[in-house]
Amino acid sequence: MSADQNLLNDGQRIAALEARVQELERRLGAADADASAAAQEASGFKLASDGRPTDPATDPRIAELVGKGQKIEAIKLYRELTGAGLADAKSAIDSM
């Protein structure tokens, strides 16, 4: 087999693999979006009309916890709702 034929075969295999990867990414993206929406729905967290989470600061459960001085529980809930890291969640709750 010539070098040109090898390159052509390699190019075809690479193109086929790239197509498979794109399909897997598409499927995983859809599955991630479905799982995220289901988790948010189960948590009672409301979504905006565009499907994105609303501001957690408006979530009455967080406001209630902050009002009661239960900052740690509020931070936990904020992280659950947003996926934020500990430092970001603490900063957000401290600013409420």
N, C-alpha and C positions, 0 to 999 in steps of 0.2 A: 504494500500500500504506500502511496506517495505521501510526501509531507503535506502537500496541498489537500489531499483527501483526508488525512488525519486532522488537519485544522478544520475542515468542513464538518467532519463528524463531531469534533469537540465543540464547535460552535452550535451545532444542532442540539447536542446534549445540554449545553449550558442554557440555551433558549428554553428547552423543555423544563429544566430544573427551575429557572426563573419563573416560568408560568405556574409551576406547582407551588412555589413559595408565595407568589402573589395570591393564589387561590386560598392557601392556608391562612395567610394574613387577613384576607377578607373574611373568611369563616371565623377566625378567632376574634377579630374585631367585632363582628356581629354578636358572637357569644358573650364577649366582655360587656358590650353595651346592654345586652339582655339581662345579664347577671347583675350589672350595676343598677339598672332600672328596677329589677325585682328587689334588690336589697334596700334601695331607697324607699320603695313602696312599702315593704315590710316594716321599715323603721318608722313609718308615718311621716317621713320628711317630704315636704311638698316640692314639686317641680314647677318651674316657670313654664309659660306657654311654649317656649322654644325647646323644652325638654331638659334644660340645665337646672341644677339645684338652685333654689332661691337662697338668699342670704341667710346663713345659719343664725345670725344675730336676731332675726325676726322669728325664729322658732320659739314658740311659747315655752317649751320644755327647758331650753337653755336659759331663757329669761327668768324662769321660775327658780332654777338652780342657782343662778347668779344672785337673784334677789334674796335667797335663803342663805347666801354665803357658802354654798357648796361648790366652790370653784373646781375642785378636783373632779367631781362628777360632771360638772359642766364641760370641763376640758375633755373628759372621756367621750361625752356625747358629741361634742364638736368634732373630735377626731373621727368618730364613727360615721358621722354624717358627711364629712368632707374628705376624709382620707388624708388630712393634714398631718404633718409631723408634730411632735410634742411641743417644740419651741414655738411653732407658728400658732398652734391651738392655744397655748398659754398666753401668747401675746394678744390674740384675738379676744380671749375671755377677759384678760386684764383691761382691755380697752373698753369693755362694755360697762 
